[in-house]
Each structure stands twice: as C-alpha cells, then as structure tokens.
Amino acid sequence: MVHTFDVLVAGAGPAGSSAARVLARAGLSVALLDRREFPRPKLCGGLLTWKTGQELERVFGPGVLEGVVDFETPRFEIRHWDQVLAAGAGPQPFRLVKRRVLDQRLLDLARDAGAQFFPGQAVTGCDPWQGELRTAQGGIFRGRFLIGADGAGSVLRSSLFPDKAAWRRNLAAALEIFLPPGALPDAPDFPRLYAGCARTGYGWVFPNSDGHVVGLCGLLRGDKDPGALFRKFLDFLGVPEKSRPALHGHPLPYGNWIARPFGGRLLLAGDAAGIVEPLLGEGIFYALSSGRLAAQAVLGEAKGGAVAGPAYAGALARNILPELRAANRLRWVLFGLLRWPGPRGLAGLLRLLQNPLAQAVHGLRSYGLLQPKRWD
Ligand SMILES: Cc1cc2nc3c(=O)[nH]c(=O)nc-3n(C[C@H](O)[C@H](O)[C@H](O)COP(=O)(O)OP(=O)(O)OC[C@H]3O[C@@H](n4cnc5c(N)ncnc54)[C@H](O)[C@@H]3O)c2cc1C
C-alpha cells in the first residue's frame, strides 16, 4: 500500500517533531515515521540551555516542559581532571531532562497538531527527486516534500551526500552511562565538565532526580579509541568496575554541518544535517530550530512562495551557521590553550570571560565576539 501525504518527516526526535508540529498546525498532511516504538531511549545528557526552552515554547507552547524537567540549577563547574578551572552560576538555570520523556512529549504535541505517526518504520530507501521513502517493513510513502530528521546515521542524508569520508572528518563519538545514587564518590548537584580527558572533546557529570549521567565525547580523528578514554575517565572518577553498566556510544556531529542541506524535494534537519554546536556538542536546540526552519521553508513553497530548499539554506545561513562557525573557532582556541600553555592558560581565559561565555552557552550572547544575540 502506498501512503501519500503533503510532507514526509523521517525521525521523531526533536528535529522531526518540531518540523511535523509546525507543518501540521498550518494544515498540511504530515506523516512522521520512526524506526522505533515510543517512548524510546536516546543516549543524551539531556541538558537544556535557556535558548532551548525558548525554542521549545515557541514551537510547542508554554506548558511544554511541565512535568518533563527532572532537575534545575544555574550552577556549573569546569575542571581539568581534579583542578577547578571555573565555577559559578550562569544567568539562567540549566534544565536537565530524560530524553525518553522529552521526546515522547514532543511527539504527542506533534500528533495533537494533526501529524500521523508511523512507529516501527525504518526508512531504508529514499528518492529525494520523486519524493518517496521505502521502509524495511515494506511501507512505501510518497510526499511533495521530505524532511530528513533521522539523526546522525541518517539514511536520507546518504541519498544526497554519499561521501562518508567528508562526514567522518568532524564526527565525534559520545559515550554515556547512568549511575544510581551512591555509585559516584564525588557526586555534584550541578553540571560539571571535565577538560583534558579527550584531545578534542570533554567529559561530563550531570545530575538528575535519580542519579547521575556520566559521559565523554571526543573527535574521532584525534582519539581513535574513545572507549578506552571513557574507561580511564570512569577510573579517575572512582566508579568501581563492578558498578558500571554496559557502555553505550552514539555518533555526535562535531563540526561536520552541511551548509546547504537540501536536494530535490528533501531538506535535512538536526543531527542528520550535522547541525550541532561544535564546542559543547549541544544539539537539542539546533535540532528544534533547524526542524522549524525547514518546516517554515516548506510552508513558504506550499503557499506559492520561494522554493523550499534554497529558502531553508538562507534561513540557516542567517540564524544558525554563523553561530556554529564561531563556536568552532572558539573550540580550537580553548582546546589549543589546554595544549599550550596548558590548563592554567585555559583557566585564565575562563576567569576573564566567565560571564559572557556562560551567556553565550545559554544563547543570550553569540559565540562570535560574545556580542548580544537575537535568534529569529
Ligand atoms: C551521549 C550524547 C549526549 C548528548 N547530550 C546532549 C545534551 O546534554 N544537550 C544537548 O542539547 N544535546 C546533547 N546531545 C546531542 C543531541 O542528543 C542531538 O543533537 C539531538 O538528539 C538531535 O536531535 P535529532 O532530532 O536531529 O536526532 P535524534 O534525536 O537522534 O532523533 C532521530 C530519530 O530518528 C529515528 N531514526 C533513525 N534512523 C531512522 C530510520 N532509518 N528510519 C526511521 N527513523 C529513524 C531515531 O529512532 C530517532 O528517534 C548529546 C548527544 C549524545 C550522543
């Protein structure tokens, strides 16, 4: 059986649900496909910055985070192993969520708006020019527009950008475990980042209501064995081997964004397009906002306006790409300082710029010269 819709959205993470909700609210027929049944787990620290909360409310409404936020604090700390480089409180609270819960809420709101959800449909084939998706379960879906929001391992991206070497050049591995209370000897009640445990990347310990998330990400071309780095990090934290759950990893786009992520009838959003901030690896905000921008471009063309792909690329170039480029430049400065003159050099810069940098993390300032920032 062939299913026909105005728009097919592949992937019901933040990028897909955001796009599906915007499109369905505007009256288009939307199929939202995911290979998983929901709720499903998603490896993620679940840390939300201020700008993420703003974007969530903009697309999903003011009550979107009610009952979803697990832990909240403005405090943070940055260490180089056990040396504290910076500590304090940011201008806004960090909010911590479980992705299983957040993503289910966003999916429910996309469905409330009218999107039709197809769980357990793993896309295996995409024809971006004909507007067709095929799934491993035998489904055939056709749409005037396709949105690829199927994450870092995107099948839809491969149909437009088959060069895997280019994609891997700035790909990180991210590993994470969840530890219950008592398993972590020094358990902070605020997010703590650890520099120095990956060449280009960092470790983290995030609290939530029932324990701690411990993770590490590192650019693969610098660190060939992220699993070994993570075990060393867990040894340093004093997590006994017998209380460690199995390690899980997931690819994290880390500077490999695609500047013009479209072709034929297909627009890519979120991790599928590599749209993740390349300093801290923050991706939820960028998935939500690129999903919305892709949907707005589709709506424009559907109403007789500009062609969606170039319109979307223009919106990314205005709103998002300058921020990714600035964060990328800053990352090389900060990780470079760690190598020379060393952690004290990084501590000096963080002390000098702590407040504007904390504002940049939340999106109140741009990473570009730390100027005040407005998001469209
Ligand atoms: C360990 C780790 C920690 C992180 N911590 C944070 C953090 O604290 N804060 C933050 O902002 N960001 C964090 N990120 C980044 C963030 O998780 C991602 O950037 C974000 O999830 C991207 O959203 P998305 O909707 O683009 O993709 P995803 O959330 O990956 O969603 C993609 C969806 O597509 C579905 N899918 C995949 N393939 C197919 C297919 N073939 N057919 C159909 N469906 C498919 C998947 O099941 C999934 O539901 C972290 C990432 C990792 C790996």
The ligand as an SDF file (V2000), in Angstrom:
LIG
                    3D

 53 58  0  0  0  0  0  0  0  0999 V2000
   25.9090   10.9300   24.5220 C   0  0  0  0  0  0  0  0  0  0  0  0
   25.2610   12.1970   23.9960 C   0  0  0  0  0  0  0  0  0  0  0  0
   24.9540   13.2230   24.8880 C   0  0  0  0  0  0  0  0  0  0  0  0
   24.3370   14.3990   24.4170 C   0  0  0  0  0  0  0  0  0  0  0  0
   23.9850   15.3550   25.3320 N   0  0  0  0  0  0  0  0  0  0  0  0
   23.3410   16.4590   24.9080 C   0  0  0  0  0  0  0  0  0  0  0  0
   22.8870   17.4180   25.8430 C   0  0  0  0  0  0  0  0  0  0  0  0
   23.0440   17.2610   27.0600 O   0  0  0  0  0  0  0  0  0  0  0  0
   22.2290   18.5250   25.3750 N   0  0  0  0  0  0  0  0  0  0  0  0
   22.0300   18.7230   24.0270 C   0  0  0  0  0  0  0  0  0  0  0  0
   21.4490   19.7630   23.6610 O   0  0  0  0  0  0  0  0  0  0  0  0
   22.4260   17.8200   23.1210 N   0  0  0  0  0  0  0  0  0  0  0  0
   23.0640   16.6820   23.5200 C   0  0  0  0  0  0  0  0  0  0  0  0
   23.4250   15.7290   22.6040 N   0  0  0  0  0  0  0  0  0  0  0  0
   23.0910   15.9320   21.1800 C   0  0  0  0  0  0  0  0  0  0  0  0
   21.6030   15.6110   20.9370 C   0  0  0  0  0  0  0  0  0  0  0  0
   21.2770   14.3660   21.5330 O   0  0  0  0  0  0  0  0  0  0  0  0
   21.2870   15.5510   19.4460 C   0  0  0  0  0  0  0  0  0  0  0  0
   21.9100   16.6190   18.7840 O   0  0  0  0  0  0  0  0  0  0  0  0
   19.7690   15.5850   19.2070 C   0  0  0  0  0  0  0  0  0  0  0  0
   19.1580   14.4320   19.7300 O   0  0  0  0  0  0  0  0  0  0  0  0
   19.4750   15.6700   17.7100 C   0  0  0  0  0  0  0  0  0  0  0  0
   18.0790   15.5410   17.5100 O   0  0  0  0  0  0  0  0  0  0  0  0
   17.5250   14.9710   16.1180 P   0  0  0  0  0  0  0  0  0  0  0  0
   16.0550   15.0500   16.1920 O   0  0  0  0  0  0  0  0  0  0  0  0
   18.2390   15.5930   14.9950 O   0  0  0  0  0  0  0  0  0  0  0  0
   18.0040   13.4280   16.1090 O   0  0  0  0  0  0  0  0  0  0  0  0
   17.6800   12.2630   17.1390 P   0  0  0  0  0  0  0  0  0  0  0  0
   17.3280   12.7920   18.4630 O   0  0  0  0  0  0  0  0  0  0  0  0
   18.8180   11.3020   17.0160 O   0  0  0  0  0  0  0  0  0  0  0  0
   16.3640   11.5870   16.5480 O   0  0  0  0  0  0  0  0  0  0  0  0
   16.4280   10.8520   15.3410 C   0  0  0  0  0  0  0  0  0  0  0  0
   15.2160    9.9280   15.2860 C   0  0  0  0  0  0  0  0  0  0  0  0
   15.2510    9.2650   14.0160 O   0  0  0  0  0  0  0  0  0  0  0  0
   14.9490    7.8990   14.1810 C   0  0  0  0  0  0  0  0  0  0  0  0
   15.6000    7.1800   13.0890 N   0  0  0  0  0  0  0  0  0  0  0  0
   16.9140    6.9650   12.8800 C   0  0  0  0  0  0  0  0  0  0  0  0
   17.1180    6.3000   11.7460 N   0  0  0  0  0  0  0  0  0  0  0  0
   15.8910    6.0740   11.2120 C   0  0  0  0  0  0  0  0  0  0  0  0
   15.4390    5.4130   10.0330 C   0  0  0  0  0  0  0  0  0  0  0  0
   16.2970    4.8460    9.1700 N   0  0  0  0  0  0  0  0  0  0  0  0
   14.1100    5.3880    9.7860 N   0  0  0  0  0  0  0  0  0  0  0  0
   13.2280    5.9630   10.6490 C   0  0  0  0  0  0  0  0  0  0  0  0
   13.5990    6.5720   11.7830 N   0  0  0  0  0  0  0  0  0  0  0  0
   14.9180    6.6420   12.0630 C   0  0  0  0  0  0  0  0  0  0  0  0
   15.5300    7.5430   15.5380 C   0  0  0  0  0  0  0  0  0  0  0  0
   14.8790    6.3990   16.0990 O   0  0  0  0  0  0  0  0  0  0  0  0
   15.2450    8.8190   16.3340 C   0  0  0  0  0  0  0  0  0  0  0  0
   14.0040    8.7530   17.0170 O   0  0  0  0  0  0  0  0  0  0  0  0
   24.0530   14.5480   23.0440 C   0  0  0  0  0  0  0  0  0  0  0  0
   24.3570   13.5200   22.1390 C   0  0  0  0  0  0  0  0  0  0  0  0
   24.9550   12.3520   22.6110 C   0  0  0  0  0  0  0  0  0  0  0  0
   25.2500   11.2340   21.6230 C   0  0  0  0  0  0  0  0  0  0  0  0
  1  2  1  0
  2  3  1  0
  2 52  2  0
  3  4  2  0
  4  5  1  0
  4 50  1  0
  5  6  2  0
  6  7  1  0
  6 13  1  0
  7  8  2  0
  7  9  1  0
  9 10  1  0
 10 11  2  0
 10 12  1  0
 12 13  2  0
 13 14  1  0
 14 15  1  0
 14 50  1  0
 15 16  1  0
 16 17  1  0
 16 18  1  0
 18 19  1  0
 18 20  1  0
 20 21  1  0
 20 22  1  0
 22 23  1  0
 23 24  1  0
 24 25  2  0
 24 26  1  0
 24 27  1  0
 27 28  1  0
 28 29  2  0
 28 30  1  0
 28 31  1  0
 31 32  1  0
 32 33  1  0
 33 34  1  0
 33 48  1  0
 34 35  1  0
 35 36  1  0
 35 46  1  0
 36 37  1  0
 36 45  1  0
 37 38  2  0
 38 39  1  0
 39 40  1  0
 39 45  2  0
 40 41  1  0
 40 42  2  0
 42 43  1  0
 43 44  2  0
 44 45  1  0
 46 47  1  0
 46 48  1  0
 48 49  1  0
 50 51  2  0
 51 52  1  0
 52 53  1  0
M  END
$$$$
